[in-house]
Amino acid sequence: MVNSCNLDHTLDDVKKKLADQRPFLLPTTAEKCSQYLTATQSQKNLNELFHLLKKYDLASDEEREIRNQKLNVFFQK
């Protein structure tokens, strides 16, 4: 997991975070996120995706590249 967090993030939380970060994401990544969230996901996966998206806009280019790689792996699960 990207970040240690004791909160469980709801599907609505993750969708809102995606909407907030969409302008900063690669278009293909944003679309994969949207498609991913149309299916039922485990709480663990929702939390992980939330933290990959959290503060994406504030991340350095290097951090964004790391997150993009993690997102690509994440969607292959």
C-alpha positions as a printed NumPy array, in Angstrom:
array([[  0.   ,   0.   ,   0.   ],
       [  1.155,   3.526,  -0.741],
       [  0.388,   4.99 ,   2.635],
       [ -0.442,   3.566,   6.036],
       [ -3.932,   4.773,   6.849],
       [ -6.491,   3.5  ,   9.312],
       [ -9.423,   5.013,   7.408],
       [-11.507,   3.006,   4.982],
       [-12.297,   5.106,   1.938],
       [-15.681,   4.628,   0.318],
       [-16.287,   4.237,  -3.386],
       [-17.652,   7.8  ,  -3.362],
       [-14.435,   9.038,  -1.684],
       [-12.339,   7.419,  -4.405],
       [-14.55 ,   8.74 ,  -7.21 ],
       [-14.342,  12.253,  -5.763],
       [-10.562,  11.988,  -5.454],
       [-10.381,  10.812,  -9.066],
       [-12.517,  13.755, -10.197],
       [-10.242,  16.156,  -8.3  ],
       [ -7.061,  14.678,  -9.743],
       [ -8.298,  13.894, -13.285],
       [ -6.802,  17.093, -14.811],
       [ -3.351,  16.019, -13.584],
       [ -3.509,  12.353, -14.598],
       [ -2.593,  10.923, -17.966],
       [ -5.865,  10.588, -19.917],
       [ -5.439,   6.821, -20.264],
       [ -4.818,   6.46 , -16.535],
       [ -7.877,   8.527, -15.66 ],
       [-10.005,   6.389, -17.976],
       [ -8.625,   3.162, -16.479],
       [ -9.49 ,   4.479, -13.016],
       [-13.04 ,   5.284, -14.09 ],
       [-13.516,   1.867, -15.662],
       [-11.99 ,   0.147, -12.638],
       [-14.473,   1.848, -10.329],
       [-17.481,   0.567, -12.284],
       [-16.92 ,  -2.923, -10.846],
       [-17.216,  -3.908,  -7.195],
       [-13.847,  -3.514,  -5.473],
       [-12.485,  -4.701,  -2.167],
       [-11.954,  -2.203,   0.619],
       [ -8.208,  -2.801,   0.375],
       [ -8.217,  -1.881,  -3.325],
       [-10.337,   1.214,  -2.751],
       [ -7.94 ,   2.383,  -0.036],
       [ -4.895,   1.701,  -2.2  ],
       [ -6.314,   3.553,  -5.199],
       [ -7.357,   6.481,  -3.011],
       [ -3.804,   6.867,  -1.721],
       [ -2.271,   6.593,  -5.184],
       [ -4.51 ,   9.465,  -6.267],
       [ -4.187,  11.525,  -3.07 ],
       [ -2.194,  14.733,  -3.642],
       [ -1.165,  13.512,  -7.105],
       [ -1.326,  17.135,  -8.26 ],
       [  1.277,  18.141,  -5.659],
       [  3.677,  15.286,  -6.39 ],
       [  6.986,  15.891,  -8.116],
       [  7.463,  14.571, -11.65 ],
       [  9.516,  11.715, -10.22 ],
       [  6.803,  10.83 ,  -7.694],
       [  4.138,  10.995, -10.408],
       [  6.116,   8.555, -12.541],
       [  6.365,   6.153,  -9.593],
       [  2.624,   6.458,  -8.972],
       [  1.879,   5.967, -12.682],
       [  3.89 ,   2.744, -12.616],
       [  2.055,   1.588,  -9.48 ],
       [ -1.291,   2.447, -11.063],
       [ -0.411,   0.418, -14.158],
       [  0.451,  -2.576, -11.965],
       [ -2.649,  -1.96 ,  -9.875],
       [ -4.963,  -2.215, -12.904],
       [ -3.377,  -5.498, -13.944],
       [ -4.501,  -7.202, -10.732]])
